[in-house]
């Protein structure tokens, strides 16, 4: 497979360095070693894990260039074959339920800019909108494209775009918000969930007045497509009276709402802590958080500089591990073994694992503190077999000649199947203990000594993917 | 829950509410949806529910009863003890959801007014076999199985069963049928009260409901009753792994779990804890999982193929009886909803045909298993529908409907009569009842279950008992 976009082909960035911008802004910068283990973590947190050997190649760039490699990817391409399902059909993202998910998963797997897809996933979670209410794959994908296009730009453009995004206008009732009967749904969530937080300092009065300012957006129902279309602002439906928001008076409209929210004092703090939460389970130290807020405001609500400063923060490399979101793990496993979208089973697998893209549980997005339980652990375990598939499973009849009999070599082979992820000594010990008992101790006859290592290696591949180490990054 | 139900909703808001309320009963104690003024509280409200795995039959049960009396530790033994006793008679109650159109089951094509009342929905006189006990009526070809059983003397037909002052609400009328009285305040089911008087505190199978929530007919005040749950599927699969390597792999779940918990890292601990819980659950559920690679067992011959579960659930009743499970009263509902306010004909084609074919296959299944002489099946619905069809090629709620008592021991004689369209309708244009469901229950209790109905059915002394057995 020809890999067009790899860290090894990277020419050194001569522009802004992530490290220096973070330092300039006053945030702490990671100063420890940046080897394959650290690069692996960066690739998982800022993308969908490494492709084979990608972690060592990225490590060779050093921390600063490694972050820029992710955040400034240049022209984005999709590498490798486009999706083709078992029956030979291409996917139909607008028409076939689930194919919208495959369309996006394919981008996660094949994009030359995984961080762009990862940021798009973050914005999907941030501005969580569900197909269950929107009812249109076309509108969901259009929203996704908008989020992708603006994912590293400025938050004011992102927030304005989401405020009048058709899927969002359906999801949070913006298209039903008319001056005669203002609907407060979006006005409330845009402050509580999108920009200021639950205790963001605003009042119920602010919610109602924002709702008035946001009136006027509407759409028509298309009998042909059986979907809403023609989303537009209708002045006749807009309340152009004077509103009182955050103590200020004016004939505010939706643009003013966006502006007022973003200039509200609690917004920079909310933005920084929310964005940071996607990259570290531990809060940003107060001094660094203040520095990040200053950077955010002084750069005109720009996302990329804040993100770059966060990605070189010591906590990303020295802090606690994060449970990989389910769809990130699915995409990452496919990337690790070089498999592309050749079946639609990933839709069901993602759902069972607890994260079906385009179907967040509610407007708050997914609860990233509770990814793993008995059901989702089971789903992730069985997922490994689905990823391995019929083509890659080992058979005692054909593979006993090439599979090692030594337990340690078996564990290494199983780990190498997934690109040799970093495993703790305790985890390796547990896997080694399995290899010893299943491949060696259980075998008393000659044929068992030949075949059991093969069967044990199949099991070890699933077990490696079920380790606490592989579930986290 | 909402979307799940609306998928098969019937366009009748009130029925949806009733169904939601009924599901509320299934989650007794976990907050019922608000009851609207005038709506009776469903029987069974307030019962506790406990999960229980019956190892002897590989069944996952939900056992309902008064909380303090529910003791799962005793159920396995209690069921075994009851199963070792004499095999008793069994009553199976089949509920056709939503108020089936009696005039589409046995249609009065022999009446001059039929074409006037059913210009769109009417069937031709020769379309189905004539009903031998009343030549004005014909069997809908969709229910040919019932006609066949009737010709064998195994079906007692109630062409117009109901009660005085009929209530046209799904919820209220169904409640009356479930509790065995026109009393909105009764909180136990009619079969449940029978079980309270004759059952034991440790055999929940005595009242078995084969669906995901307890049918109110079986709601008891004292003894436990049960619903069958599908055993949760909880299998772990590693491609190309079986035998000893698989068993050792499960042990590794615990080893990896301990590594995660002991790591001191919260993320790894979450994974580790999940692994430990998953392995504990896997072990507990392992006896109930199908062997790898086995498909769901095929249904015995005659049951219709279905995208739903009604045929399989009916077959399951016959199978459990064949296994000697100590059941006395069994209840089951169709998945098909017969609330045909519009497009009635195509909806009946699917739903009524499947229901009737399933009931027929069930009877044949019992006969093949040698169980037929001790099982009687009652088929009912909460009301019949308006004789005059509406403008949407459907029918609206009515009063008296049809009922059937099926079995080799059934009397096989019509109970009541078809009152006729000319003189048999009430002031609202609905069919007048010619038999009373409470009298039918008294007969079933006394003639089949051999128990004095006066202790079970309020006002039993005044009820006429039709002959249903023998």
Interface residues (C-beta under 8 A of the other chain):
Chain A: X132 X281 X320 X321 X322 X323 X370 X371 X372 X373 X374 X376 X377 X378 X381 X382 X384 X385 X388 X389 X390 X393 X394 X395 X424 X426 X427 X429 X430 X431 X433 X434 X437 X438 X442 X452 X454 X455 X456 X458 X459 X461 X462 X463 X466 X467 X468 X469 X471 X472
Chain B: X3 X234 X235 X236 X237 X238 X239 X240 X241 X242 X243 X244 X245 X246 X248 X249 X251 X252 X253 X255 X256 X258 X259 X260 X262 X263 X265 X266 X267 X268 X269 X270 X271 X272 X273 X274 X275 X277 X278 X281 X282
